[in-house]
């Protein structure tokens, strides 16, 4: 293992961190915004509302993200309708193609995560909101959605980490994020071992930071009543032995 090449990789790859973070978190933010209304439709008992959302989430969760990315980057751009419209200004750029593919994929996964959280909200909370005279919109906004976030937070943390790692697929459409720069450096140095170990270290560090951030959020959002009580010390007698149990009368 060449330490010189490894050091060069550690100095070169951070230039792609900004693109990795922008692509990841911009896609997650857009996907989350799309998934909130879709999750309520997906959790609806009305099949006309839930069935189209189910078809969308099933299609995007059941096919590889790489295939979706190639279909958007290589496929849609070949349509004459797209090339002759204002959409071509967007679809010819690799960044926007990756952003659209990641957003649609993230929205599909997040919709199902939030749907599970919505259905896990205690029924008594909703009945109490109805008893107070809250409308369905205010019940969803003030009661259901905040509780859904608490319930779905661990699963959504997995989605964030998964999207971070999936952002490496953007290198297949010429974007020079961390993996793209690593592939470029390998073609110059012919040392894949050192370069990809450095790239993996950067992803591992980002994953650790994201995981720690979500753990802090979980601790902050966990109600005090649901936290385990602190361990109480066992009282002892003067001789150091635990007190005898009092006999029942």
C-alpha positions as MATLAB code, in Angstrom:
seq = 'XXXXXXXXXXXXXXXXXXXXXXXXXXXXXXXXXXXXXXXXXXXXXXXXXXXXXXXXXXXXXXXXXXXXXXXXXXXXXXXXXXXXXXXXXXXXXXXXXXXXXXXXXXXXXXXXXXXXXXXXXXXXXXXXXXXXXXXXXXXXXXXXXXXXXXXXXXXXXXXXXXXXXXXXXXXXXXXXXXXXXXXXXXXXXXXXXXXXXXXXXXXXXXXXXXXXXXXXXXXXXXXXXXXXXXXXXXXXXXXXXXXXXXXXX';
ca = [
       0.000    0.000    0.000;
       1.456    3.348   -1.062;
       1.118    5.969    1.644;
       1.884    8.704   -0.884;
      -1.128    7.786   -3.019;
      -3.320    7.358    0.074;
      -2.319   10.831    1.276;
      -3.031   12.261   -2.180;
      -6.472   10.628   -2.088;
      -7.240   12.114    1.340;
      -6.282   15.547    0.021;
      -8.170   15.231   -3.288;
     -11.464   13.575   -2.332;
     -12.715   16.341    0.012;
     -13.267   18.487   -3.108;
     -16.191   16.216   -3.923;
     -17.730   16.359   -0.442;
     -19.682   19.531   -1.158;
     -21.342   18.043   -4.239;
     -22.098   14.836   -2.330;
     -23.716   16.709    0.556;
     -25.656   19.116   -1.685;
     -26.994   16.310   -3.871;
     -27.880   14.124   -0.880;
     -29.609   16.646    1.344;
     -31.294   18.586   -1.467;
     -32.829   15.319   -2.695;
     -33.848   14.348    0.824;
     -35.472   17.731    1.472;
     -37.407   17.683   -1.797;
     -38.357   14.046   -1.304;
     -39.587   14.725    2.224;
     -41.733   17.643    1.043;
     -43.314   15.419   -1.613;
     -43.761   12.448    0.707;
     -45.761   14.199    3.458;
     -49.016   14.624    1.488;
     -48.440   11.290   -0.261;
     -48.093    9.538    3.114;
     -51.483   10.823    4.266;
     -53.018    9.672    0.985;
     -51.281    6.304    1.320;
     -52.646    5.887    4.862;
     -56.148    6.805    3.761;
     -58.872    4.153    3.831;
     -60.103    5.436    0.473;
     -58.676    3.108   -2.230;
     -58.981    5.810   -4.902;
     -56.554    7.938   -2.874;
     -54.168    5.230   -1.680;
     -53.923    3.007   -4.771;
     -52.101    5.496   -7.074;
     -49.612    6.292   -4.295;
     -49.082    2.582   -3.671;
     -48.349    2.057   -7.369;
     -45.788    4.872   -7.324;
     -44.006    3.687   -4.173;
     -44.069    0.057   -5.330;
     -42.471    0.965   -8.667;
     -39.689    3.132   -7.232;
     -38.965    0.922   -4.232;
     -39.007   -2.227   -6.317;
     -36.534   -1.142   -9.012;
     -32.834   -0.279   -8.638;
     -31.969    3.368   -8.225;
     -29.265    2.993  -10.866;
     -31.873    1.919  -13.440;
     -34.050    4.905  -12.529;
     -31.062    7.212  -12.879;
     -30.176    5.826  -16.325;
     -33.792    6.053  -17.505;
     -33.939    9.736  -16.561;
     -30.458   10.687  -17.809;
     -30.235    8.571  -20.964;
     -33.897    7.846  -21.661;
     -35.975   10.982  -21.174;
     -33.422   13.130  -22.951;
     -33.927   11.079  -26.122;
     -37.586   12.047  -26.436;
     -38.168   14.725  -29.107;
     -40.893   16.244  -26.924;
     -38.338   16.902  -24.189;
     -35.562   18.091  -26.493;
     -37.839   20.645  -28.128;
     -39.252   22.018  -24.884;
     -37.976   24.101  -22.000;
     -37.311   20.863  -20.092;
     -34.205   20.202  -22.166;
     -32.350   22.979  -20.330;
     -32.787   20.904  -17.163;
     -32.624   17.355  -18.484;
     -29.315   17.866  -20.285;
     -27.546   18.633  -16.994;
     -26.268   15.564  -15.063;
     -26.816   17.240  -11.691;
     -30.520   17.857  -12.275;
     -31.046   14.366  -13.647;
     -29.447   12.899  -10.529;
     -31.457   15.268   -8.328;
     -34.741   14.225   -9.952;
     -33.940   10.509   -9.737;
     -32.823   10.706   -6.103;
     -35.820   12.856   -5.144;
     -38.356   10.478   -6.672;
     -36.666    7.467   -5.084;
     -36.351    9.111   -1.674;
     -39.962   10.307   -1.778;
     -41.155    6.755   -2.431;
     -39.232    5.329    0.523;
     -40.086    8.207    2.842;
     -43.786    7.940    1.965;
     -43.880    4.382    3.244;
     -41.875    5.295    6.337;
     -44.279    8.116    7.217;
     -47.293    5.967    6.340;
     -46.198    3.461    8.953;
     -45.784    6.279   11.473;
     -49.242    7.685   10.705;
     -50.891    4.311   11.186;
     -48.986    3.805   14.458;
     -50.362    6.989   16.054;
     -52.584    5.938   18.997;
     -56.246    6.115   18.098;
     -56.996    7.775   21.405;
     -54.998   10.853   20.388;
     -57.152   11.309   17.299;
     -60.382   10.753   19.231;
     -59.285   13.345   21.785;
     -58.641   15.858   18.993;
     -62.116   15.215   17.597;
     -63.606   15.700   21.049;
     -61.909   19.104   21.227;
     -63.533   20.081   17.943;
     -60.399   20.148   15.799;
     -60.879   19.770   12.063;
     -59.240   16.921   10.134;
     -56.601   19.302    8.781;
     -55.717   20.688   12.228;
     -55.713   17.184   13.700;
     -53.281   16.039   11.031;
     -51.056   19.112   11.412;
     -51.056   19.471   15.201;
     -51.479   15.895   16.431;
     -50.794   13.230   13.829;
     -47.803   14.715   12.016;
     -45.674   15.550   15.115;
     -46.312   12.084   16.574;
     -45.532   10.521   13.200;
     -42.135   12.231   13.126;
     -41.256   10.822   16.534;
     -42.372    7.323   15.598;
     -40.772    7.280   12.142;
     -37.494    8.973   13.081;
     -35.358    5.783   13.436;
     -36.574    4.430   10.096;
     -36.053    7.792    8.407;
     -32.477    7.871    9.727;
     -31.843    4.694    7.738;
     -33.258    6.403    4.644;
     -30.886    9.365    5.080;
     -27.864    7.091    5.438;
     -29.005    5.021    2.482;
     -29.390    8.110    0.290;
     -25.919    9.310    1.288;
     -24.411    6.040    0.108;
     -26.623    5.978   -2.986;
     -25.292    9.391   -3.993;
     -22.169    7.570   -5.177;
     -24.224    6.424   -8.190;
     -24.080    9.985   -9.503;
     -20.523    9.235  -10.604;
     -21.954    6.993  -13.346;
     -23.352   10.061  -15.136;
     -20.100   12.066  -15.018;
     -20.653   13.929  -11.732;
     -17.418   14.350   -9.785;
     -18.587   13.843   -6.224;
     -16.512   11.710   -3.826;
     -16.838    8.475   -5.791;
     -16.463   10.284   -9.123;
     -13.216   11.874   -7.987;
     -12.060    8.505   -6.644;
     -12.656    6.854  -10.014;
     -10.814    9.677  -11.761;
      -7.887    9.357   -9.353;
      -7.746    5.586   -9.862;
      -7.523    6.086  -13.637;
      -4.524    8.358  -13.048;
      -2.675    6.356  -10.377;
      -3.793    2.754  -11.070;
      -4.079    2.298   -7.305;
      -7.712    1.397   -6.543;
      -6.893   -0.077   -3.133;
      -5.562    3.131   -1.577;
      -8.044    5.461   -3.278;
     -11.231    3.557   -2.501;
     -10.164    2.963    1.105;
      -9.891    6.737    1.449;
     -13.299    7.209   -0.223;
     -14.868    4.630    2.079;
     -13.394    6.428    5.085;
     -15.106    9.671    4.065;
     -18.470    7.924    3.660;
     -17.987    6.184    6.990;
     -17.287    9.492    8.718;
     -20.385   11.119    7.204;
     -22.511    8.114    8.188;
     -21.230    8.330   11.755;
     -22.070   12.037   11.986;
     -25.577   11.509   10.597;
     -26.228    8.590   12.943;
     -25.078   10.565   15.968;
     -27.254   13.509   14.940;
     -30.369   11.333   14.710;
     -29.583    9.690   18.041;
     -29.490   13.132   19.628;
     -32.854   13.956   18.039;
     -34.359   10.708   19.297;
     -33.155   11.456   22.819;
     -34.510   14.992   22.664;
     -37.899   13.984   21.252;
     -38.471   10.984   23.494;
     -41.127   11.890   26.077;
     -39.870   11.853   29.646;
     -42.672    9.520   30.670;
     -41.432    6.873   28.204;
     -37.819    6.983   29.340;
     -36.662    4.203   31.662;
     -36.515    5.312   35.304;
     -33.051    5.821   36.793;
     -31.645    2.933   38.763;
     -32.176    3.418   42.503;
     -29.412    2.271   44.878;
     -30.344   -0.591   47.192;
     -30.481    0.646   50.837;
     -28.157   -1.220   53.221;
     -27.980   -1.720   56.958;
     -25.127   -0.617   59.115;
     -23.329   -3.950   58.614;
     -23.386   -3.487   54.832;
     -26.050   -6.121   54.156;
     -29.336   -5.353   52.367;
     -32.341   -4.904   54.703;
     -34.478   -7.927   55.460;
     -37.902   -8.068   53.878;
     -40.592   -7.179   56.402;
     -42.879  -10.061   57.261;
     -46.509   -9.694   56.191;
     -48.974   -9.519   59.022;
];
